[in-house]
Structure formats: structure tokens, C-alpha cells
Amino acid sequence: MLMARTCKAQNESGHPCGQAPLQGSDFCFWHSPEHAQEAAEARRLGGLRRRKENITAGAYDFADLESVEGIRRLLQVAAVDALGLENSIARARTLAYLAVVAAKLLETGEVEERVAALEQTLGPRLEKGGKRR
């Protein structure tokens, strides 16, 4: 069985890094002395991106895309921004697309509510039978 090579460096907690080393090296990109400046710049840019992401999310009161509410908020922000643009074919297409996506989101939200109501109503019966279809 072929064993995967790992970086020879240790992470901040003293454990082995675990990343795959660069070709012809014992170290990964993050620990390679030859790539120290590039790795530092990548870390700096990553920090800037996270800060910008947090500031932007706060400014737009945007949480995530993992809930219907989060997606609705994103669509609302996009629609308001699109409405503020000058009239053009691109603006009209964007607004039409946002309307289609919003309609699908409303449909999905309605289906979720209906399924939850059915599960609540049928819950005792489903548990009694021991099986769910």
C-alpha cells in the first residue's frame, strides 16, 4: 500500500501539518522556505477578504445562503440595486431573472411550509407505524 507523503512541518499546536508537500520538497506551500513571501501574501489577502466579506454582509444585513430567508434577503438587495440602474436591456433581463428566481423561492418556501404542516399532522401516525415513506 502506498503511503501519502505529508509536510514535515508542525502546525501552531505542535501537531504534524498534514498537507501534501510540494513536488521535490519536504514542505507544503505554507511551510516551504522558498514560498514564504507568497504564503505571507496569501494569508494577508485572505484576511482582507474575510474582513471585506464581514463588512459587506453587515452593511446589507445578509447572513447566509443556507436558509430561505437568507436567499430572500440576497434577492431583495440585488433587486433594489438593479432597480437603481439606468433603463437598459441588461437591467430588464436582470429584473426578469430575479423575478423568476423569487417566484421559485416562494414556491419552495410554500412547499416547505406544507410539508412541515403535513408532518406535524401525520407525525403521531407515522411514528406509530414505525416507518416513514
Summary of the structure (lengths in Angstrom):
residues: 133
radius of gyration: 25.0
end to end distance: 43.0
largest distance: 65.5
contacts: 279
relative contact order: 0.06
helix: 63%
strand: 2%
